[in-house]
């Protein structure tokens, strides 16, 4: 019997046809750990699914990959659905994936945690970027569905609490793939045209999938970039979305957002009444004090007897003149006494006093006082100062020695 010889392509095509004909290999789900995960520019995802003993090559084409709601990462335990077939060119079989979900939790939960971690690391949740809400907003833009119950609740509460605010509704879809772009567009439109002092965006309650538009990265970044303060009001109180973390203020519900956005007119009225009462009380107190002062002035002698004022002033002036005169006399007496004391002291120290007691002062021809016989010589002229005059003398003899 002659042996049949096949081409490589024929063999691979035969094996491919055999695998494709196996029902068990079509629409199966495989559990494993992601490894060597790569995303090519074409949008196709290539990876390996492995367990403790084996590995399986896998591919997810772009059309299926765009439906992923989380970002697959190496080491992640997942369940992959698809079919086993052969790629004839390489002659290798692989799993062609149609869907993928984390094994331990839902894909939405994983996507939520991944985006939350990413934006947190970028600083989008930091309190330093939170803007203060206006205390008395003049205009409020509400970005939500025009058909939902949330808008009616917010309008009712806003009107009841603070009817002075002007409400502008920017209707958008809040569910489905079209919702994130519409929400982003409304936020940017409100900022571009400065339509409001405050933005409220959100929707009523629902499942995690219903609220997913507010877990979209595009919506989160639009809220963060908004120059107008944003209140996020999504779902019920237990519901938390990425928008809640990024927004300047998180409200538990849309109704709560309306309460946080504006003051209560009843509280304002009470405060105004209290302020009015306080002002009236202060005014009455001021009037009472002024009246008392007026009464005191009207009964004073300055107004009742104005001439007495000048009499009092004249009396005070005369008293002051007397005091000044007495002070001047005391000062002159003190000065005279001090002058006499100093004159007596100077007189006691005067050389003339010494001369009056029989002493004399001798000077040479130049006027220098002679303190020693060595300062003159025999035959020289000297002047002798006495108490009552001077003598011109000539030195006849000099005798040295102490007296």
VOPAGU-2260 file (C-alpha; in pm, 1 decimal, decimal comma):
REM VOPAGU-2260
SITE   aa  ch    i         X         Y         Z
SITE  UNK   A    0       0,0       0,0       0,0
SITE  UNK   A    1     141,1     334,1    -106,2
SITE  UNK   A    2     204,6     579,0     182,7
SITE  UNK   A    3      23,4     916,4     151,3
SITE  UNK   A    4     247,8    1221,9     177,7
SITE  UNK   A    5      93,8    1549,3     305,8
SITE  UNK   A    6     205,9    1906,1     300,0
SITE  UNK   A    7     262,3    2084,5     631,8
SITE  UNK   A    8     -29,6    2313,5     564,3
SITE  UNK   A    9    -252,0    2012,2     498,1
SITE  UNK   A   10    -155,7    1860,7     830,5
SITE  UNK   A   11    -223,0    2182,2    1018,4
SITE  UNK   A   12    -554,1    2233,1     840,8
SITE  UNK   A   13    -655,3    1875,0     921,7
SITE  UNK   A   14    -574,2    1919,8    1287,6
SITE  UNK   A   15    -755,9    2253,9    1291,6
SITE  UNK   A   16   -1065,3    2096,1    1137,4
SITE  UNK   A   17   -1052,2    1812,9    1389,1
SITE  UNK   A   18   -1029,9    2050,4    1683,4
SITE  UNK   A   19   -1300,5    2275,8    1547,8
SITE  UNK   A   20   -1530,8    1975,3    1520,3
SITE  UNK   A   21   -1497,8    1889,8    1890,5
SITE  UNK   A   22   -1797,4    2035,5    2083,6
SITE  UNK   A   23   -1603,8    2020,4    2408,7
SITE  UNK   A   24   -1343,9    2261,8    2272,5
SITE  UNK   A   25   -1603,1    2513,8    2157,8
SITE  UNK   A   26   -1744,8    2756,1    2413,0
SITE  UNK   A   27   -1536,3    2626,1    2703,4
SITE  UNK   A   28   -1415,9    2817,7    3008,2
SITE  UNK   A   29   -1064,9    2779,1    3146,6
SITE  UNK   A   30    -931,9    2888,2    3483,8
SITE  UNK   A   31    -569,0    2993,9    3519,9
SITE  UNK   A   32    -311,2    3261,0    3597,5
SITE  UNK   A   33    -224,7    3530,3    3345,8
SITE  UNK   A   34     136,2    3542,1    3226,6
SITE  UNK   A   35     330,7    3724,7    2953,9
SITE  UNK   A   36      36,7    3953,9    2891,6
SITE  UNK   A   37      98,3    4184,3    2594,1
SITE  UNK   A   38    -119,7    4429,3    2406,0
SITE  UNK   A   39      -8,9    4497,1    2051,2
SITE  UNK   A   40     -66,8    4819,1    1853,9
SITE  UNK   A   41    -329,5    4633,9    1653,8
SITE  UNK   A   42    -540,5    4610,8    1969,2
SITE  UNK   A   43    -507,6    4230,4    1997,0
SITE  UNK   A   44    -414,9    4081,9    2336,3
SITE  UNK   A   45    -172,6    3787,5    2359,0
SITE  UNK   A   46     -99,3    3601,6    2680,5
SITE  UNK   A   47     -42,4    3268,5    2845,2
SITE  UNK   A   48    -283,2    3098,4    3082,0
SITE  UNK   A   49    -107,8    2863,3    3323,1
SITE  UNK   A   50    -154,6    2653,9    3634,3
SITE  UNK   A   51      92,9    2463,2    3848,6
SITE  UNK   A   52     178,9    2209,8    3575,7
SITE  UNK   A   53      82,2    2342,0    3233,0
SITE  UNK   A   54      47,6    2647,7    3014,3
SITE  UNK   A   55    -191,1    2740,2    2734,9
SITE  UNK   A   56    -132,7    3007,5    2472,5
SITE  UNK   A   57    -421,8    3248,4    2430,7
SITE  UNK   A   58    -527,2    3534,3    2208,6
SITE  UNK   A   59    -808,5    3787,2    2244,4
SITE  UNK   A   60    -875,2    3988,3    1934,2
SITE  UNK   A   61    -952,8    4358,6    1944,6
SITE  UNK   A   62   -1325,2    4311,9    1894,3
SITE  UNK   A   63   -1349,1    4111,8    2216,3
SITE  UNK   A   64   -1080,4    4304,5    2406,7
SITE  UNK   A   65   -1265,4    4637,4    2384,9
SITE  UNK   A   66   -1542,7    4485,6    2597,7
SITE  UNK   A   67   -1305,5    4428,8    2890,3
SITE  UNK   A   68   -1403,9    4641,6    3188,2
SITE  UNK   A   69   -1080,7    4591,2    3377,6
SITE  UNK   A   70    -711,5    4588,9    3291,9
SITE  UNK   A   71    -567,8    4235,2    3292,9
SITE  UNK   A   72    -237,0    4204,9    3476,4
SITE  UNK   A   73      23,6    3931,3    3505,2
SITE  UNK   A   74     -37,8    3708,4    3804,4
SITE  UNK   A   75    -412,1    3768,4    3805,5
SITE  UNK   A   76    -635,6    3462,2    3844,5
SITE  UNK   A   77    -902,5    3470,5    3574,8
SITE  UNK   A   78   -1162,5    3261,2    3401,3
SITE  UNK   A   79   -1140,5    3284,2    3021,8
SITE  UNK   A   80   -1415,5    3176,7    2780,9
SITE  UNK   A   81   -1356,7    3085,6    2416,5
SITE  UNK   A   82   -1265,7    2803,2    2182,3
SITE  UNK   A   83    -958,0    2591,4    2114,2
SITE  UNK   A   84    -824,4    2598,3    1759,6
SITE  UNK   A   85    -502,6    2587,9    1559,1
SITE  UNK   A   86    -327,3    2877,2    1393,1
SITE  UNK   A   87    -216,0    2700,2    1072,0
SITE  UNK   A   88      79,8    2924,8    1005,3
SITE  UNK   A   89     255,5    2828,1    1329,2
SITE  UNK   A   90     102,6    2488,0    1374,9
SITE  UNK   A   91      27,4    2565,8    1738,5
SITE  UNK   A   92    -305,7    2537,7    1907,5
SITE  UNK   A   93    -430,6    2815,4    2130,2
SITE  UNK   A   94    -735,1    2942,4    2309,0
SITE  UNK   A   95    -923,5    3210,5    2117,9
SITE  UNK   A   96   -1082,7    3415,3    2396,1
SITE  UNK   A   97   -1418,2    3587,6    2371,6
SITE  UNK   A   98   -1447,8    3698,6    2736,3
SITE  UNK   A   99   -1244,1    3721,8    3056,1
SITE  UNK   A  100   -1333,6    3787,5    3416,1
SITE  UNK   A  101   -1139,4    3774,3    3743,7
SITE  UNK   A  102   -1195,6    3453,7    3933,9
SITE  UNK   A  103   -1224,9    3595,2    4284,9
SITE  UNK   A  104   -1449,8    3895,2    4208,0
SITE  UNK   A  105   -1647,1    4056,2    3929,7
SITE  UNK   A  106   -1475,1    4237,8    3648,8
SITE  UNK   A  107   -1646,9    4564,0    3741,4
SITE  UNK   A  108   -1512,8    4546,4    4093,7
SITE  UNK   A  109   -1160,7    4480,6    3967,1
SITE  UNK   A  110   -1188,3    4765,5    3717,6
SITE  UNK   A  111   -1310,8    4994,5    3994,8
SITE  UNK   A  112   -1018,2    4907,6    4224,0
SITE  UNK   A  113    -764,1    4942,5    3943,7
SITE  UNK   A  114    -887,4    5286,0    3838,6
SITE  UNK   A  115    -916,5    5396,6    4199,7
SITE  UNK   A  116    -555,6    5296,3    4266,0
SITE  UNK   A  117    -432,7    5462,9    3946,9
SITE  UNK   A  118    -604,9    5796,9    4006,5
SITE  UNK   A  119    -510,3    5795,1    4373,4
SITE  UNK   A  120    -142,4    5753,4    4282,0
SITE  UNK   A  121    -176,6    6046,9    4042,1
SITE  UNK   A  122    -311,8    6262,9    4325,7
SITE  UNK   A  123    -664,4    6319,1    4191,7
SITE  UNK   A  124    -814,1    6237,5    4532,2
SITE  UNK   A  125    -585,1    6466,0    4736,8
SITE  UNK   A  126    -771,4    6709,5    4966,2
SITE  UNK   A  127    -540,8    6993,0    4858,3
SITE  UNK   A  128    -717,5    7001,6    4520,2
SITE  UNK   A  129   -1068,9    7019,9    4665,7
SITE  UNK   A  130   -1236,3    7354,9    4589,9
SITE  UNK   A  131   -1457,5    7533,1    4839,3
SITE  UNK   A  132   -1826,3    7543,4    4755,7
SITE  UNK   A  133   -1990,3    7887,0    4729,1
SITE  UNK   A  134   -2189,8    7966,9    5041,2
SITE  UNK   A  135   -2472,1    8131,8    4849,0
SITE  UNK   A  136   -2462,5    7998,4    4489,2
SITE  UNK   A  137   -2634,1    8223,4    4238,4
SITE  UNK   A  138   -2648,0    7963,0    3959,5
SITE  UNK   A  139   -2636,6    7583,4    3988,0
SITE  UNK   A  140   -2584,5    7351,3    3690,5
SITE  UNK   A  141   -2727,3    7001,7    3733,6
SITE  UNK   A  142   -2583,2    6738,1    3501,8
SITE  UNK   A  143   -2807,9    6433,5    3505,4
SITE  UNK   A  144   -3092,2    6265,9    3321,7
SITE  UNK   A  145   -3395,2    6484,4    3262,2
SITE  UNK   A  146   -3622,9    6180,4    3292,3
SITE  UNK   A  147   -3501,3    6041,0    3623,5
SITE  UNK   A  148   -3651,7    6087,7    3965,1
SITE  UNK   A  149   -3325,2    6238,8    4090,9
SITE  UNK   A  150   -3370,7    6568,3    3904,8
SITE  UNK   A  151   -3723,4    6615,0    4038,5
SITE  UNK   A  152   -3608,6    6552,8    4395,4
SITE  UNK   A  153   -3320,7    6799,4    4361,1
SITE  UNK   A  154   -3538,4    7070,2    4202,7
SITE  UNK   A  155   -3797,8    7032,9    4475,9
SITE  UNK   A  156   -3542,8    7057,9    4756,1
SITE  UNK   A  157   -3348,4    7344,7    4597,6
SITE  UNK   A  158   -3665,6    7547,2    4547,1
SITE  UNK   A  159   -3780,9    7484,5    4902,9
SITE  UNK   A  160   -3443,9    7559,1    5064,7
SITE  UNK   A  161   -3305,6    7846,7    4857,7
SITE  UNK   A  162   -3533,4    7981,0    4583,0
SITE  UNK   A  163   -3284,1    8260,6    4505,4
SITE  UNK   A  164   -3061,4    8018,4    4310,8
SITE  UNK   A  165   -3111,4    7985,1    3937,2
SITE  UNK   A  166   -3111,5    7618,7    3830,8
SITE  UNK   A  167   -2976,9    7514,4    3490,4
SITE  UNK   A  168   -3031,2    7154,7    3377,7
SITE  UNK   A  169   -2780,3    7002,8    3135,4
SITE  UNK   A  170   -2954,5    6676,4    3037,6
SITE  UNK   A  171   -2732,7    6376,2    2969,2
SITE  UNK   A  172   -2760,9    6002,6    2964,8
SITE  UNK   A  173   -2639,1    5850,1    3290,0
SITE  UNK   A  174   -2626,9    5485,6    3183,6
SITE  UNK   A  175   -2476,0    5301,5    2888,7
SITE  UNK   A  176   -2170,4    5352,9    2669,7
SITE  UNK   A  177   -2291,9    5693,3    2552,3
SITE  UNK   A  178   -2320,9    5829,5    2906,4
SITE  UNK   A  179   -1953,2    5907,6    2990,5
SITE  UNK   A  180   -1887,0    6123,8    2680,5
SITE  UNK   A  181   -2209,1    6317,4    2738,8
SITE  UNK   A  182   -2129,4    6379,9    3106,9
SITE  UNK   A  183   -1775,5    6490,7    3018,5
SITE  UNK   A  184   -1909,0    6720,2    2747,3
SITE  UNK   A  185   -2162,4    6880,3    2982,5
SITE  UNK   A  186   -1898,9    6945,6    3252,6
SITE  UNK   A  187   -1660,7    7104,5    3003,3
SITE  UNK   A  188   -1941,9    7307,4    2844,2
SITE  UNK   A  189   -2043,1    7448,5    3181,7
SITE  UNK   A  190   -1682,2    7546,7    3251,7
SITE  UNK   A  191   -1614,6    7689,3    2908,2
SITE  UNK   A  192   -1912,5    7926,2    2927,3
SITE  UNK   A  193   -1905,0    7977,5    3307,3
SITE  UNK   A  194   -2269,0    7878,6    3327,9
SITE  UNK   A  195   -2280,2    7829,6    3703,1
SITE  UNK   A  196   -2114,3    7880,0    4039,4
SITE  UNK   A  197   -2166,9    7515,1    4130,4
SITE  UNK   A  198   -2214,3    7184,9    3945,9
SITE  UNK   A  199   -2410,9    6884,2    4072,1
SITE  UNK   A  200   -2371,5    6565,1    3873,6
SITE  UNK   A  201   -2510,9    6220,2    3947,6
SITE  UNK   A  202   -2810,7    5994,2    3923,6
SITE  UNK   A  203   -3041,2    5779,3    4131,5
SITE  UNK   A  204   -2961,6    5436,7    4266,2
SITE  UNK   A  205   -2903,3    5116,4    4074,8
SITE  UNK   A  206   -2667,4    4826,9    4033,3
SITE  UNK   A  207   -2293,8    4872,6    3997,7
SITE  UNK   A  208   -2334,9    4834,0    3624,2
SITE  UNK   A  209   -2607,7    5101,1    3620,5
SITE  UNK   A  210   -2377,8    5344,4    3800,4
SITE  UNK   A  211   -2073,1    5256,3    3592,0
SITE  UNK   A  212   -2070,9    5581,0    3390,8
SITE  UNK   A  213   -1954,2    5756,2    3708,5
SITE  UNK   A  214   -1666,9    5508,6    3742,0
SITE  UNK   A  215   -1536,5    5607,2    3398,7
SITE  UNK   A  216   -1186,9    5756,4    3388,9
SITE  UNK   A  217   -1293,0    6027,6    3143,9
SITE  UNK   A  218   -1566,1    6148,8    3378,9
SITE  UNK   A  219   -1326,2    6144,3    3674,6
SITE  UNK   A  220   -1068,7    6357,0    3491,9
SITE  UNK   A  221   -1333,5    6603,3    3370,9
SITE  UNK   A  222   -1451,5    6654,0    3730,8
SITE  UNK   A  223   -1093,1    6700,4    3850,4
SITE  UNK   A  224   -1019,0    6956,1    3576,0
SITE  UNK   A  225   -1338,4    7154,2    3639,5
SITE  UNK   A  226   -1277,7    7509,7    3757,7
SITE  UNK   A  227   -1632,4    7514,7    3896,1
SITE  UNK   A  228   -1676,7    7320,9    4223,5
SITE  UNK   A  229   -1848,4    6985,1    4169,4
SITE  UNK   A  230   -2075,4    6784,8    4400,5
SITE  UNK   A  231   -2100,1    6415,6    4312,7
SITE  UNK   A  232   -2438,7    6261,6    4394,4
SITE  UNK   A  233   -2455,6    5905,0    4267,9
SITE  UNK   A  234   -2692,4    5633,8    4385,5
SITE  UNK   A  235   -2785,1    5564,1    4744,6
SITE  UNK   A  236   -2576,7    5624,4    5056,1
SITE  UNK   A  237   -2381,5    5293,0    5045,9
SITE  UNK   A  238   -2291,3    5343,9    4677,6
SITE  UNK   A  239   -1944,5    5487,9    4617,6
SITE  UNK   A  240   -1806,4    5572,9    4274,3
SITE  UNK   A  241   -1480,9    5712,1    4140,4
SITE  UNK   A  242   -1660,7    6043,0    4083,3
SITE  UNK   A  243   -1724,5    6063,2    4458,0
SITE  UNK   A  244   -1350,9    6046,1    4528,3
SITE  UNK   A  245   -1256,8    6308,7    4268,2
SITE  UNK   A  246   -1539,8    6557,2    4330,2
SITE  UNK   A  247   -1496,1    6852,9    4562,2
SITE  UNK   A  248   -1777,2    6714,3    4778,6
SITE  UNK   A  249   -1951,7    6378,7    4788,7
SITE  UNK   A  250   -2323,6    6363,0    4861,7
SITE  UNK   A  251   -2485,1    6041,0    4982,3
SITE  UNK   A  252   -2781,7    6086,0    4746,0
SITE  UNK   A  253   -2902,6    6341,5    4490,5
SITE  UNK   A  254   -3140,4    6479,6    4753,3
SITE  UNK   A  255   -2851,7    6517,1    4995,1
SITE  UNK   A  256   -2656,7    6700,4    4722,7
SITE  UNK   A  257   -2934,8    6958,8    4698,2
SITE  UNK   A  258   -2924,3    7002,9    5076,5
SITE  UNK   A  259   -2547,0    7048,4    5075,1
SITE  UNK   A  260   -2548,4    7285,2    4778,6
SITE  UNK   A  261   -2756,6    7564,8    4928,8
SITE  UNK   A  262   -2843,4    7702,4    5273,6
SITE  UNK   A  263   -3189,6    7658,5    5419,8
SITE  UNK   A  264   -3398,6    7972,4    5384,9
SITE  UNK   A  265   -3563,5    7902,0    5721,0
SITE  UNK   A  266   -3224,7    7907,4    5891,8
SITE  UNK   A  267   -3134,2    8224,8    5704,8
SITE  UNK   A  268   -3459,0    8389,8    5810,2
SITE  UNK   A  269   -3397,6    8294,4    6172,0
SITE  UNK   A  270   -3043,3    8432,9    6151,9
SITE  UNK   A  271   -3169,4    8753,5    5993,1
SITE  UNK   A  272   -3437,5    8790,0    6260,4
SITE  UNK   A  273   -3177,1    8736,5    6531,0
SITE  UNK   A  274   -2944,9    8990,3    6368,1
SITE  UNK   A  275   -3230,4    9240,0    6335,7
SITE  UNK   A  276   -3320,6    9196,6    6701,6
SITE  UNK   A  277   -2956,9    9240,6    6799,3
SITE  UNK   A  278   -2926,9    9555,8    6588,4
SITE  UNK   A  279   -3246,3    9699,5    6736,4
SITE  UNK   A  280   -3120,6    9626,7    7085,6
SITE  UNK   A  281   -2786,4    9790,2    7010,7
SITE  UNK   A  282   -2963,3   10092,1    6857,9
SITE  UNK   A  283   -3188,8   10131,7    7160,0
SITE  UNK   A  284   -2888,2   10108,8    7390,2
SITE  UNK   A  285   -2710,4   10375,5    7186,8
SITE  UNK   A  286   -3016,7   10600,1    7193,1
SITE  UNK   A  287   -3050,1   10558,6    7570,3
SITE  UNK   A  288   -2684,1   10650,6    7625,9
SITE  UNK   A  289   -2714,1   10947,6    7393,7
SITE  UNK   A  290   -3028,5   11065,7    7570,9
SITE  UNK   A  291   -2855,9   11037,0    7907,8
SITE  UNK   A  292   -2560,0   11232,4    7779,1
SITE  UNK   A  293   -2787,9   11498,8    7633,4
SITE  UNK   A  294   -2971,8   11530,6    7963,6
SITE  UNK   A  295   -2641,8   11560,8    8148,2
SITE  UNK   A  296   -2521,1   11831,2    7911,1
SITE  UNK   A  297   -2848,2   12024,1    7920,1
SITE  UNK   A  298   -2836,1   12036,4    8300,0
SITE  UNK   A  299   -2471,6   12139,4    8316,0
SITE  UNK   A  300   -2377,2   12495,6    8416,4
SITE  UNK   A  301   -2206,8   12547,8    8082,0
SITE  UNK   A  302   -2544,2   12551,9    7910,1
SITE  UNK   A  303   -2765,4   12672,7    8193,4
SITE  UNK   A  304   -2526,5   12953,5    8309,1
SITE  UNK   A  305   -2269,0   13009,5    8037,4
SITE  UNK   A  306   -2127,7   13324,2    8209,8
SITE  UNK   A  307   -2034,3   13109,7    8509,9
SITE  UNK   A  308   -1807,2   12910,4    8285,2
SITE  UNK   A  309   -1596,1   13219,4    8215,8
SITE  UNK   A  310   -1597,0   13310,2    8585,3
SITE  UNK   A  311   -1468,9   12963,6    8670,7
SITE  UNK   A  312   -1207,5   12984,8    8399,3
SITE  UNK   A  313   -1095,1   13330,1    8516,6
SITE  UNK   A  314   -1068,2   13208,5    8875,1
SITE  UNK   A  315    -864,3   12910,9    8762,5
SITE  UNK   A  316    -642,5   13140,3    8555,1
SITE  UNK   A  317    -579,0   13373,9    8848,0
SITE  UNK   A  318    -494,2   13079,1    9069,3
SITE  UNK   A  319    -254,1   12957,1    8805,2
SITE  UNK   A  320     -91,8   13302,0    8781,2
SITE  UNK   A  321     -42,8   13308,0    9158,3
SITE  UNK   A  322     111,3   12965,1    9151,1
SITE  UNK   A  323     342,6   13064,3    8867,3
SITE  UNK   A  324     447,7   13384,3    9053,3
SITE  UNK   A  325     519,1   13192,7    9371,9
SITE  UNK   A  326     710,1   12932,8    9180,8
SITE  UNK   A  327     914,7   13205,0    9009,1
SITE  UNK   A  328     998,6   13372,6    9341,0
SITE  UNK   A  329    1103,4   13039,5    9491,6
SITE  UNK   A  330    1319,3   12969,9    9190,3
SITE  UNK   A  331    1491,3   13312,4    9207,3
SITE  UNK   A  332    1552,1   13272,7    9580,3
SITE  UNK   A  333    1701,9   12932,1    9525,0
SITE  UNK   A  334    1926,1   13067,5    9247,4
SITE  UNK   A  335    2042,1   13363,2    9459,8
SITE  UNK   A  336    2126,1   13136,3    9751,7
SITE  UNK   A  337    2324,0   12904,6    9525,4
SITE  UNK   A  338    2505,0   13202,4    9367,2
SITE  UNK   A  339    2603,9   13341,2    9708,8
SITE  UNK   A  340    2735,2   13003,2    9815,4
SITE  UNK   A  341    2946,4   12967,1    9504,0
SITE  UNK   A  342    3074,1   13329,5    9526,4
SITE  UNK   A  343    3184,0   13268,2    9885,3
SITE  UNK   A  344    3360,0   12953,2    9781,0
SITE  UNK   A  345    3538,0   13133,8    9497,7
SITE  UNK   A  346    3632,0   13423,6    9726,5
SITE  UNK   A  347    3778,4   13184,6    9980,0
SITE  UNK   A  348    3991,6   13030,3    9711,5
SITE  UNK   A  349    4103,0   13369,4    9561,8
SITE  UNK   A  350    4478,1   13450,2    9579,9
SITE  UNK   A  351    4384,5   13807,2    9677,9
SITE  UNK   A  352    4261,3   13675,9   10011,1
SITE  UNK   A  353    4607,3   13533,8   10071,9
SITE  UNK   A  354    4768,7   13867,7    9987,3
SITE  UNK   A  355    4547,8   14049,0   10234,9
SITE  UNK   A  356    4701,3   13842,6   10510,7
SITE  UNK   A  357    5053,2   13988,6   10436,3
SITE  UNK   A  358    5168,0   13753,7   10161,7
SITE  UNK   A  359    5303,0   13862,2    9821,3
SITE  UNK   A  360    5328,6   13709,0    9474,8
SITE  UNK   A  361    5653,8   13760,4    9280,9
SITE  UNK   A  362    5678,6   13732,0    8900,6
SITE  UNK   A  363    5963,6   13776,5    8658,1
SITE  UNK   A  364    5968,7   14030,2    8376,9
SITE  UNK   A  365    5762,4   13791,3    8164,6
SITE  UNK   A  366    5492,3   13752,4    8427,4
SITE  UNK   A  367    5581,9   13398,1    8532,7
SITE  UNK   A  368    5526,7   13331,8    8903,9
SITE  UNK   A  369    5851,4   13273,8    9092,2
SITE  UNK   A  370    5834,5   12958,2    9290,0
SITE  UNK   A  371    6208,1   12908,5    9332,3
SITE  UNK   A  372    6512,5   13133,4    9373,3
SITE  UNK   A  373    6659,8   12954,6    9080,0
SITE  UNK   A  374    6407,4   13118,0    8847,7
SITE  UNK   A  375    6586,5   13458,5    8879,0
SITE  UNK   A  376    6930,2   13601,0    8931,4
SITE  UNK   A  377    7111,0   13891,9    9099,8
SITE  UNK   A  378    7043,3   14219,9    8927,7
SITE  UNK   A  379    6725,5   14103,8    8754,1
SITE  UNK   A  380    6402,8   14297,9    8788,5
SITE  UNK   A  381    6102,0   14131,1    8945,7
SITE  UNK   A  382    5743,5   14238,3    9016,3
SITE  UNK   A  383    5597,5   14194,8    9364,6
SITE  UNK   A  384    5216,5   14187,1    9395,8
SITE  UNK   A  385    5080,7   14297,2    9732,7
SITE  UNK   A  386    4724,9   14326,7    9856,2
SITE  UNK   A  387    4706,2   14698,5    9775,5
SITE  UNK   A  388    4943,1   14730,2    9476,9
SITE  UNK   A  389    5264,0   14621,7    9301,2
SITE  UNK   A  390    5637,7   14685,8    9347,9
SITE  UNK   A  391    5916,2   14694,4    9093,3
SITE  UNK   A  392    6226,9   14547,8    9263,9
SITE  UNK   A  393    6578,3   14445,8    9175,3
SITE  UNK   A  394    6736,9   14129,4    9313,8
SITE  UNK   A  395    7037,4   14228,1    9527,7
SITE  UNK   A  396    7116,1   13897,0    9684,0
SITE  UNK   A  397    6998,5   13536,8    9659,1
SITE  UNK   A  398    7016,1   13302,7    9957,6
SITE  UNK   A  399    6920,9   12941,3    9892,6
SITE  UNK   A  400    6775,3   12715,2   10157,0
SITE  UNK   A  401    6441,6   12619,3   10307,8
SITE  UNK   A  402    6270,4   12829,2   10568,6
